[in-house]
Amino acid sequence: MKKAANYFTRLILLAVLAAGLVLILRPARDQVRLEQLSKQTLLILQTSLQNYHVEEEAYPPQSPMSGAQLIRFLIADKHLPKPPLNPVTLQPYDLSEQRQTDRIVYTTDELAETYSLQILQANSQQSLWIVDSTEHQSLETAD
């Protein structure tokens, strides 16, 4: 009986330890997932913007736009085949929903000759990732 109680105590301690590790590591895992999904979404939008520019010889002129607004525009203009995943909700963008949180900001200059796409960090207005048509043509962290 004492042996079974000792085994049960060890099992409970291991379960508590495992639960503690999960709670400690979960925010780090969520942050890595957010960063990876943000990169994917940003690269999909960058490719679509470049395709738009090839055909239209300018970037979309409305500025600034949220990621959801840009996605609706690119899909309506047939430069994006389907909505990518929203990095915040982890679901494809809902084209019918007007207000979607995505932390993506698209801007262009007054002649629509250049663009910038940024994904903002979760709790600030600092850029997590940035791509643009001038300085950050490949995916870079914003330092």
Secondary structure, DSSP 8 states (H G I E B T S, - for coil): -HHHHHHHHHHHHHHHHHHHHHHHHHHHHHHHHHHHHHHHHHHHHHHHHHHHHHHHSS-----SEEHHHHHHHHHHTTS-SS--B-TTTSSB--TT-S-----EEEEE-TTS--EEEEEE-TTSSSEEEEEESSS--S-EE--
